[in-house]
Amino acid sequence: QEVDLEERLGELDLRSDSDIPDVPPPTDSTPEILKRALSGLSARWKNWWIRGILTLAMISVFFLIIYLGSFMLMLLVLSIQVKCYHEIITIGYRVYHSYDLPWFRSLSWYFLLCVNYFFYGETVADYFATFVQRREQLQFLIRYHRFISFALYLTGFCMFVLSLVKKHYRLQFYMFAWTHVTLLITVTQSHLVIQNLFEGMIWFLVPISSVICNDIAAYIFGFFFGRTPLIKLSPKKTWEGFIGGFFSTVVFGFIFSYFLAQHQYFVCPVEYNSETNRFVTECEPSELFQMQKYSVPPLLQAVLGWETVNMYPFQMHSIALSTFASLIGPFGGFFASGFKRAFKIKDFADTIPGHGGIMDRFDCQYLMATFVHVYITSFIRGPNPSKLLKQLLILQPEQQLSVYKTLKSHLVEKGILQPSLR
Amino acid sequence: NLQESESENKLDGETASDSESKSEFGGSPPVPTSDDTPEVLNRALSNLSSRWKNWWVRGILTLAMITFFFIIIYLGPMVLMTIVMCVQIKCFHEIITIGYNVYHSYDLPWFRTLSWYFLLCVNYFFYGETVTDYFFTLVQREEPLRILSKYHRFISFALYLTGSFCMFVLSLVKKHYRLQFYMFGWTHVTLLIVVTQSHLIIHNLFEGMIWFIVPISCVICNDIMAYMFGFFFGRTPLIKLSPKKTWEGFIGGFFATVLFGLLLSYVMSGYRCFTCPVEFNNDTNSFTVDCEPSELFQLQEYNIPSVLQSVVGWKTVRMYPFQIHSIALSTFASLIGPFGGFFASGFKRAFKIKDFANTIPGHGGIMDRFDCQYLMATFVNVYIASFIRGPNPSKLIQQFLTLRPDQQLHIFNTLRAHLLDKGMLGGLEDA
């Protein structure tokens, strides 16, 4: 039987998609209460109602978490990451019938832990610098963080090599690769989301809302005006939906940023206050979030009738974010659709009734987080001052002295520092 | 086939030609590799029996590769960097070709182009980051380079997106989705392994040629020593995956490698061209390795623990601190390096291939030579970052200059307070 399994699966890869048997569909997990309430309606409307109710439920949860603050948001992002990872790994198991390789469950979770440990140590530790300084053990962990993370990963690697079982090699390598690609996609994205969050909640809210708005607007435009199909991969998407969604999202982003930019709560970088042991978002809003007068280009003057307009510079950036969300975001959706067809699954999982799994909700968000992060580092902020300071303090004393002298001459030159009294 | 300038060699018991390995492949025959031995060698060795001929071919090729290694070291960092780059491209090509062979993907022509495109993107990203750090002043001088470097991440990301999501998604063909996703995954994992490792090697190289030469030589030495100890004393098998490896070979190789590392480091630490970081000299527009050797490379007296005193007969010994580090590097090479080899063996069995390719006669492909080196480069890089050097001061200054004035002032004042605390600012400042 073992030989058969290996042989059969070996040949499985090489055949075209139509020969592959379908993965059994997930069971219907709609809660009983909803079923009873909607038992009167026809099947089509029932589906609509379920989706609608769940959509409202998710949006409410979203607002609630925002109200509760950054820390809760961070936890939420982490939970979503873990659930997405679990969903994709489970698909891998189902595709490859890997249930009889119990090592792999443990190894996959172990790798998830390692990579998360590495990322959290690199990014979050910076924000908790003052908290960390006070505790000796944490100091040690931070100083040798990379080495410790690498050692943990290596242990996992060695365990993988030792777990290789004759006649199951190919399967095990597939699962190894599957695990790593999944880690690459889900864990790195989630950490970029958290980094964006720490830059300011607005950098978290506007991109995510733009993607959601684009989904909904494209769907609605497609529903009412849709005629020309967009791509063979997703027959329901249409060009009218795509373009209509684009313009709606830009307008939405523009208006939404206007409202958010007024509140310090959304605009300020998240900082950890070691005295109160809480996250605080209080600061002098940067230039991006201060109202400025812009002259309206003559072309639009005629249309709008204004000569100047008061806007936040951030709104210009929001146009870039919305544009990305509308144009490239859908590609993430197509990628996921292709993936689902390739492995003959209807949904990633059955977590949310009527919507599928968490991954189904987040497939368009993949690229958005990375884009926002790259955007911020390229165009908005420079390096992180506290991280820079940390590194300066690690230098050798002679190096520190020479750096100090260079900095001093630079600051004096620029007039930021008054020359010392000598 | 000798055109690639190989710089490594390895005697791998796995690829020795014997019938045992073939029977483990089961029903389907392994992908055949044609005999690439150059004609001149064939003629010279035509008299010997085939077993000895194999030995001679391997031996000659080994010597040839070692010679190339020394020549390249002599030629300097720039050539070394180019060689690392070529080896990386060839390894990538070998692994991707295996993927094609496994999945019969020849009828998906997009994939060749896409794979090479991804390789280009990722290399562009990594080289851009490295170049910006090391060639800072050069980059700041030339306007186009400055813009490319300032928006480097954004440009790399845009290039990657175009290729990966847009071209890949648009190229998805009905009935071949699974295959295409497999190749996508295969390409990315290969990039992860091959390209990141090669860039870490280059980072290590820039730290000082000794950080490049000692680790690689330790892995090679471990291979050879483990093979020899296994050949003469081998009795207890080590792991089911590689039946030829034995515990005797493993342990003998370990001690031999540590010793070798100590000796090699001793010899190399005396020369500036090996121990100094590679720097780019703006005036001469070339690489220089000239510096005041750091503490690591200055002879120091160490007290021998009393246990060893009776054995060795000396009270103190003069050593370079670097030699202590070399023990760590050799230990890693001996203990974990072989796991890289087992990983590659498992991979070859999983996909029923005998060698990665047939580039080097008698030895297989480039990947066969490098499979133990994977983890070594990462380890050395992490080791250096954790225990040896701190952050790069010029990079820090660079970052400082991009901050806002109020942030700059804050950092400056904190640094000043720190230095005053340490008493470093004695005569220079009013308190």
Interface residues (C-beta under 8 A of the other chain):
Chain A: V3 E7 D13 L14 S16 D17 S18 I20 R143 Y144 R146 F147 F150 L154 F157 C158 F160 V161 L162 L164 K166 Y169 R170 Q172 F173 A177 W178 H180 V181 L184 I231 K232 L233 I328 F331 G332 F334 F335 G338 F339 R341 A342 F343 L367 T370 F371 V374 Y375 T377 S378 F379 G382 P383 P385 L388 L389 Q391 L392 L393 I394 L395 Q396 P397 Q399 Q400 L401 S402 V403 Y404 T406 L407 K408 H410 L411 K414 I416 L417 S420 L421 R422
Chain B: G26 G27 V102 Y103 H104 K150 Y151 R153 F154 F157 L161 F165 C166 F168 V169 L170 L172 K174 K175 H176 Y177 R178 L179 Q180 F181 Y182 G185 W186 H188 V189 L192 I239 K240 L241 I336 F339 F342 F343 G346 F347 R349 A350 F351 L375 T378 F379 V382 Y383 A385 S386 F387 G390 P391 P393 L396 I397 Q399 F400 L401 T402 L403 R404 P405 Q407 Q408 L409 H410 I411 F412 T414 L415 R416 H418 L419 K422 M424 L425 E429 D430
